Amino acid sequence: MVTQVKTAKEDLRELATAVVKRAMELGATAAEAVAREGSEFSVVVRMDEVETLKEAGARALGVRVFVGQQAASTSTSDLSPQGVEQLVGGALELARVTSADPMGGLPPAELLGQIPGELALYFDDVYSLSNEERIAQARRAERAALACDSRLVNSDGGSFDASVGSKVLANSHGFVGQYRSSYCSITAAPIASDKAGSMQRDYWYSAARSLAKLDPPEEVGRIAAQRTLRRLGARKIKTRKAPIVFDRQTSASLLDHIFDAVNGDAIYRHASFLAGRLGQKVFGANLTVIDDGTTPGGFGTRPFDGEGVPTRRTTVIENGELKSYLLNSYTAKKLNLATTGNASRGLAGTPGIGNGNFFVQPGEKSQEEIIAGVKQGLLVTEFLGFGVNMVTGDFSRGASGLWIENGELAYPVEEITVAGNLAEMFGNLAEIGSDLIWRGSLACPTLRIEGMTIAGE
C-alpha cells in the first residue's frame, strides 16, 4: 500500500516513486507519476477597494500507466492511502479497455535526465510580503495610473499575483526529477474618457520570478496610463495596403502562431502549413527563431520536460530555413525524428507539446527607429479575436493601434482588420527590432511587415 504524503519536498518525491512502484506491482508494464504542490495569492483592487482576493494551496497527483501498448491516465487531489490506491487501480482498469497505440510508451531510458546546475527558477522573496503589503502593491499601481491625467476616470483594477510550486516526475525507467519555481506580477488597467464621452482602456504589467526583479508599481501604472491615453480620439481608416509595425505584444502573438505551426502534433496530423517543409526556406532570410528551455531564470526554463527528457536549445528557424519541429517522444516516433525535449503535460492526459523560451532573434533598430522609417503605415498595439487558418497560414484578425505619418505616430485607429498569410508575412519581414524583453515564455521584438491589407471603412 502507498503511504500518505506528509510534508513537502522529500514526501512528494517518495509519493511519486511509490506510485510508480505500486502501478508495476498491479500489472503495469510501464508507468510514470507527477506529484505537484503549490501556493498562490491573487488580489485585484478596483478604485482603491479590494474587489477579489484569493489565497490557496493545493497538492495533487497524476499517474499514467501502460499495459503493453494500451495506456490511460488519472489524477487526484486525495492523497490518502485509499485515494492513491484508487488512483492507480482506476488507471490500470482504464488502460485495459483502451485501444492499443504502437507509438505510445515512455521515452527510452537513455534519453532521460535533467540539466545540472542552478537554473534560477525559485526565489524565496516572492512570498516575503504580508497580505497587506501585497494589496498595497496593487493599490500603488492603480493609484499611479489614475493620477497621471484627469481624463483617467475609472479602472479595471490594479492587481498583484504571487505563486510558488514544486513538481516531481518519476517513471518506471528509474528517472526521478524535481524542481521548484516561483512567479509574481503587477498589473494596472485604467480607463480614460474624452470630452465626447468616448471611453478607452489599456493596461501594462510586469512579471518576474523574483520580487526584486519586478518593476515598481508606479512605473507599471505610469505606462498603463500612457497606453490608455494615446487611444483617445480613435478613428476609422479606409481599406488599404500599407506597411504594418507590430509592437512587442502583438508581434509575440504572431510568433505564437509560428509555434503552433511547428508543433509536432500539428505536423504529423498535416494540420500546419509547415508540414513537410523541414530543411526548406519558408520565411525571409532575416528571421531566426529559437526555442531554449535552458536559460537560467527564463519563464519557459525547466531542467526536464514533461517526460523526463532534458530540455535544450533548439534552432527552429535559421535565416528563414525551417531547421526543426518541436517534438515530444510520441510525435517524434510519428515523424521518424528525435524528441526535442518539448513534452508538456498536466497531471492527467498524454503529453502535449510546450515551448521553452521561444523567441525571435532581435535585430539592431529600436522601435522608434523602425517607426521613423515608415512614411505611411500602422503600428498595431492590440489584436481582437482570432482568425488564423494553420493549414493554409491565412491570417485575419481585428486590431487597433496608431497611424504612422511621415515617421511619427499621428492618431489612434480602431475597428480595423489586418490580413495576410503567415508565410508571406514572415517572408516580407522588413525590420526586426532590438527590443526583445521577456514577460513570459514567448517573446518577440518589434516587427515591420510589408504588403499587408488593412480593412477599414
Secondary structure, DSSP 8 states (H G I E B T S, - for coil): ------SSHHHHHHHHHHHHHHHHHTT-SEEEEEEEEEEEEEEEEETTEEEEEEEEEEEEEEEEEEETTEEEEEEES--SHHHHHHHHHHHHHHHTTS---TT-S---GGG-----S------GGGG-S-HHHHHHHHHHHHHHHHTT-TTEEEEEEEEEEEEEEEEEEEETTS-EEEEEEEEEEEEEEEEEE-TT--EEE--EEEEESSGGGS--HHHHHHHHHHHHHTTTT-B----EEEEEEE-HHHHHHHHHHHHHHHBHHHHHTT-STTTT-TTSB-S-TT--EEEES--TT-TT--SS-TTS----EEEEEETTEE---B--HHHHHHHTS---S-EE--SSS--EE--SEEEE---SB-HHHHHHT-SEEEEEEEEES--EETTTTEEEEEEEEEEEETTEEEEEEEEEEEEEEHHHHHHSEEEEBS----SSSEE---EEEEEEEEE--
